[in-house]
Amino acid sequence: MTPNLMAYYLSRNRVLSLIKNQGLPSDIHRSLSGLPVSMASAILSNDVGAYVLKAISVGQIKTLQELLMEGKAQKGQLFIYTGCLTGKGFGANNKAPGLEMYTTLTSPFENVKLSLAFSKSGLVNDTAYTRLSGVTSPFVFAYIAEAEDGVISAIPIVIGDLVDSDISIPSLLSFGISLLPEEVEQFSAIDRTWTPSKTKFELMRTIPEKCVKELICALLQQEPQHDWGGEESDIFTSGLLVGGKRMTGAFLLKGPAKFHPMKPTDLGKNGDQIYRLFNIPADVYVIQHCHSIEPSVRAMAEAFAIRRNLTAPCRLLFLDGRDTARLLKANGLWPEQ
């Protein structure tokens, strides 16, 4: 899985200043400089992104969520963002040069608003008008112009789609990051055709986290590690088997002490348990919970996984309460058996 950035908007001068030391081909340099080049729009859209991603990786640019967790979302700070945005001003009848994309961040930052202001002159093709208008979820590389009173005003450097360039028809990178439980050989006995009824699902209240941890460790053929307050993961393994390949895996487990849909606030202050999980170099990150997992948790974890993919390939697996029940049943541990 090799990420590439398909750009819809570029701040040409800022991009050039960031990547000019990478030995750019002349057609890319000329396109960014505004000089006449054949197929300039295609070059800006398809070829510049790889150099931008290298600059992001080398510069260790953090996600906006990480900056907020660390208290470093300050004026002048570079960041990346993947998540829902609403594009304004892209309509054909709007003759004003300015564009805006905005959102209110999801939990635990629901009191923070993000606003991106930029010019139509930076749009690299006509597709940008439809791709960035309305409610959409692009990849954003930007810097903070102002941060006060819960509003982050930012200037984008690049807006586009992260795609997996290893396949013949590139698709969004987020599609390739996702991993289903049954794709892991140790979990392959899961029966997708069985789903516990609402009444039977209540039995998950009776399954302690320790039981789930011991089962997963048994399937991985390793001893459970002892819990302590500062651990970054509940299980770490070098023995996950995915597609016939051995991979490392870092697990975050949540038992029935909080038997409700998982929210970021269930994962420490500002969801920092996810932050700590992704501090561990791993091929696969697994988030398990005894109940459902809310979209805000999934979005936060995906943002961290995408950032890590810019330097090293990784996958993300969610094992919610129903999948956990299926795993227990497949191994003879469901209470009814």
NORPEMO-V800014 format. One record per pair of residues at least 24 apart in sequence whose C-alpha atoms are under 10 Angstrom apart, sorted by the first residue. I is the first residue (numbers start at 1). GAP is how many residues later the second one is. Records with the same first field share a line. If there is no record, write none. Layout:
I: GAP / GAP
//
This chain:
1: 162 / 163 / 164 / 165 / 166 / 172 / 175 / 176 / 308 / 311 / 312 / 313 / 314
2: 48 / 160 / 161 / 162 / 163 / 164 / 165 / 171 / 307 / 308 / 309 / 310 / 311
3: 46 / 47 / 50 / 158 / 159 / 160 / 161 / 162 / 163 / 167 / 168 / 169 / 170 / 171 / 173 / 303 / 306 / 307 / 308 / 309 / 310
4: 42 / 43 / 44 / 45 / 46 / 47 / 48 / 49 / 50 / 156 / 157 / 158 / 159 / 160 / 161 / 162 / 166 / 168 / 169 / 306
5: 40 / 41 / 42 / 43 / 44 / 45 / 46 / 47 / 48 / 134 / 153 / 154 / 155 / 156 / 157 / 158 / 159 / 160 / 167 / 168
6: 36 / 38 / 39 / 40 / 41 / 42 / 43 / 44 / 133 / 152 / 153 / 154 / 155 / 156 / 157 / 164 / 166
7: 34 / 35 / 36 / 37 / 38 / 39 / 40 / 41 / 42 / 45 / 116 / 117 / 118 / 121 / 131 / 132 / 133 / 151 / 152 / 153 / 154 / 155
8: 33 / 36 / 37 / 38 / 114 / 115 / 116 / 117 / 118 / 119 / 120 / 121 / 123 / 124 / 130 / 150 / 151 / 152 / 153
9: 35 / 36 / 109 / 110 / 111 / 112 / 113 / 114 / 115 / 116 / 119 / 120 / 123 / 131 / 147 / 148 / 149 / 150 / 151
10: 34 / 35 / 38 / 39 / 108 / 109 / 110 / 111 / 112 / 113 / 114 / 131 / 146 / 147 / 148 / 149 / 150
11: 107 / 108 / 110 / 111 / 112 / 113 / 131 / 144 / 145 / 146 / 147 / 148
12: 32 / 109 / 110 / 112 / 145 / 146
13: 144
14: 142 / 143 / 144
15: 33 / 34 / 36 / 37 / 40 / 142 / 143
16: 32 / 35 / 36
18: 33 / 34 / 36 / 37 / 38 / 41 / 139
19: 29 / 32 / 33 / 34 / 35 / 36 / 37
20: 31
21: 34
22: 29 / 30 / 32 / 33
23: 28
24: 24 / 27
40: 84 / 85
41: 82 / 83 / 84 / 85
42: 82 / 83
43: 81
44: 79 / 80 / 81
45: 78 / 79 / 80 / 83 / 115
48: 110
49: 109 / 110 / 111 / 112 / 113
52: 89 / 105 / 106
53: 88 / 109 / 257 / 258
54: 256 / 257
56: 24 / 85 / 251 / 254 / 255
57: 250 / 251 / 252 / 253 / 254 / 255
58: 252 / 253
60: 247 / 248 / 250 / 251
61: 80 / 246
62: 79 / 242 / 245 / 246
63: 77 / 78 / 237 / 240 / 241 / 243 / 244
64: 41 / 50 / 77 / 78 / 79 / 80 / 88 / 239
65: 40 / 41 / 43 / 44 / 205 / 206 / 210 / 235 / 238 / 239
66: 204 / 206 / 209 / 234 / 237 / 238
68: 41 / 44 / 202
69: 39 / 40 / 200 / 201 / 202 / 203 / 206
70: 200 / 202
73: 70 / 71 / 73 / 74 / 75 / 79
74: 69 / 70 / 71 / 72 / 73 / 74 / 78
75: 68 / 69 / 70 / 71 / 72 / 73 / 77 / 78 / 79
76: 66 / 67 / 68 / 69 / 70 / 71 / 78 / 79
77: 65 / 66 / 67 / 68 / 69 / 77
78: 63 / 64 / 65 / 66 / 67 / 76 / 77 / 78 / 79
79: 61 / 62 / 63 / 64 / 65 / 75 / 77 / 78
80: 59 / 60 / 61 / 62 / 63 / 76 / 77 / 78 / 79 / 223 / 226 / 227
81: 56 / 57 / 58 / 59 / 60 / 61 / 78 / 222 / 223 / 225 / 226
82: 55 / 56 / 57 / 58 / 59 / 77 / 79 / 80 / 92 / 217 / 218 / 220 / 221 / 222 / 224 / 225
83: 53 / 54 / 55 / 56 / 57 / 213 / 216 / 217 / 219 / 220
84: 51 / 52 / 53 / 54 / 55 / 215
85: 29 / 30 / 31 / 47 / 48 / 49 / 50 / 51 / 52 / 53 / 54
86: 29 / 46 / 47 / 48 / 49 / 50 / 51
87: 29 / 42 / 43 / 44 / 45 / 46 / 47 / 48 / 49 / 50
88: 29 / 44 / 45 / 46 / 47
89: 31 / 40 / 43 / 44 / 45
90: 30 / 38 / 39 / 40 / 41 / 42 / 43 / 44
91: 38 / 39 / 42 / 43
92: 37
95: 25
96: 24
97: 24
99: 34
100: 32 / 33 / 55
101: 31 / 32 / 33 / 34 / 35 / 53 / 55
102: 33 / 50 / 51 / 52
103: 32
104: 46 / 47
105: 191
106: 158 / 189 / 190 / 191 / 193 / 194
107: 156 / 157 / 158 / 163 / 164 / 188 / 189 / 190 / 193
108: 155 / 156 / 157 / 158 / 159 / 161 / 162 / 163 / 188 / 189 / 192
109: 41 / 155 / 161 / 162
110: 40
111: 38 / 39 / 40
112: 35 / 36 / 37 / 38 / 39 / 40
113: 34 / 36 / 37 / 38 / 39 / 40
114: 30 / 33 / 36 / 37 / 38 / 39 / 40
115: 29 / 31 / 36 / 37 / 38 / 39 / 40 / 41
116: 24 / 26 / 27 / 28 / 29 / 36 / 37 / 38 / 39 / 40
117: 28 / 36 / 37 / 38 / 39
118: 36 / 37 / 38 / 39
119: 36 / 37
122: 35 / 36 / 37
123: 35 / 36
128: 31 / 32
131: 29 / 30
132: 27 / 28
137: 24
138: 24 / 34
139: 164 / 167
162: 144 / 148
173: 133 / 136
174: 128 / 129 / 131 / 132 / 135 / 141 / 142
175: 140
176: 138 / 139 / 140
177: 107 / 125 / 128 / 129 / 132 / 136 / 137 / 138 / 139 / 140
178: 106 / 107 / 124 / 127 / 136 / 137 / 138 / 139 / 140
179: 63 / 105 / 106 / 107 / 135 / 136 / 137 / 138 / 139 / 140
180: 135 / 136 / 137 / 138 / 139 / 143
181: 61 / 105 / 136 / 137 / 138 / 139 / 142 / 143 / 146
182: 60 / 141 / 145
183: 58 / 59 / 60 / 61 / 134
184: 56 / 57 / 58 / 59 / 60 / 61 / 63 / 133
185: 34 / 35 / 55 / 56 / 57 / 58 / 59 / 60 / 61
186: 30 / 32 / 33 / 34 / 35 / 53 / 54 / 55 / 56 / 141
187: 29 / 32 / 33 / 53 / 54 / 136 / 139 / 140 / 143 / 144
188: 139 / 142
189: 137 / 138 / 140 / 141 / 142
190: 133 / 134 / 135 / 136 / 137 / 138 / 139 / 140 / 141
191: 132 / 135 / 136 / 138 / 139
192: 130 / 131 / 134
193: 133
194: 128 / 129 / 131 / 132 / 135
195: 127 / 128 / 130 / 131
196: 125 / 126 / 127 / 129 / 130
197: 125
200: 125 / 135 / 136
201: 89 / 90 / 120 / 121 / 124
202: 57 / 88 / 89
203: 122 / 131 / 132 / 133
204: 51 / 52 / 55 / 86 / 87 / 117 / 118 / 120 / 121 / 124 / 130 / 131
205: 50 / 51 / 52 / 53 / 54 / 55 / 85 / 86 / 116
206: 49 / 50 / 51 / 84 / 129
207: 48 / 49 / 83 / 118 / 121 / 126 / 127 / 128
208: 46 / 47 / 48 / 49 / 82
209: 44 / 45 / 46 / 47 / 48 / 79 / 80 / 81
210: 43 / 44 / 45
211: 44 / 117 / 122
212: 41 / 42 / 43 / 76 / 77 / 78 / 112 / 113 / 115 / 116 / 121
213: 38 / 39 / 40 / 41 / 42 / 75
215: 112 / 113 / 116 / 118
216: 35 / 111 / 112
219: 112
230: 43 / 46
231: 42 / 45 / 46
232: 40 / 41 / 42 / 43 / 44 / 45 / 46 / 47 / 48
233: 40 / 41 / 43 / 44 / 45 / 46 / 47 / 52 / 53 / 54
234: 43
235: 51
236: 44 / 46 / 49 / 50
237: 45 / 47
238: 44 / 45
240: 43 / 44
242: 42
246: 37
247: 35 / 36 / 37 / 67
248: 33 / 34 / 35 / 36 / 37 / 66
249: 31 / 32 / 33 / 34 / 35 / 36 / 37 / 65 / 66 / 67 / 68
250: 27 / 28 / 30 / 31 / 32 / 33 / 34 / 35 / 36 / 37 / 66
251: 26 / 31 / 33 / 34 / 35 / 36 / 37 / 66 / 67
252: 24 / 25 / 33 / 34 / 35 / 36 / 37 / 66 / 67
253: 33 / 34 / 35 / 36 / 37 / 66
254: 33 / 34 / 35 / 36 / 37 / 66 / 67
255: 33 / 34 / 35 / 36 / 66
256: 33 / 34 / 35 / 65
257: 33
258: 31 / 32 / 33
259: 30 / 31 / 32 / 33 / 62
260: 29 / 30 / 31 / 32 / 33 / 34 / 61
261: 28 / 29 / 30 / 31 / 32 / 33 / 34 / 36 / 59 / 60
262: 26 / 27 / 28 / 29 / 30 / 31 / 32 / 33 / 34 / 35 / 36 / 58
263: 29 / 30 / 31 / 32 / 33 / 34 / 35
264: 29 / 30 / 31 / 32 / 33 / 34 / 36 / 37
265: 32
266: 31
267: 30
271: 26 / 29 / 30
274: 26 / 27 / 30
275: 25 / 26 / 29
277: 24 / 27
278: 26 / 27 / 29 / 30
279: 25 / 29
281: 27 / 31 / 33
282: 26 / 30 / 31 / 32 / 33
283: 25 / 26 / 29 / 30 / 31 / 32 / 33
284: 29 / 30 / 31 / 32 / 33
285: 29 / 30 / 31 / 32 / 33
286: 29 / 30 / 31 / 32 / 33
287: 29 / 30 / 31 / 32 / 33
288: 29 / 30 / 31 / 32 / 33 / 35 / 36
289: 29 / 30 / 31 / 32 / 33 / 34 / 35
290: 29 / 30 / 31 / 32 / 33 / 34 / 35
291: 28 / 29 / 30 / 31 / 32 / 33 / 34
292: 26 / 27 / 28 / 29 / 30 / 31
293: 25 / 26 / 27 / 28
294: 26
//
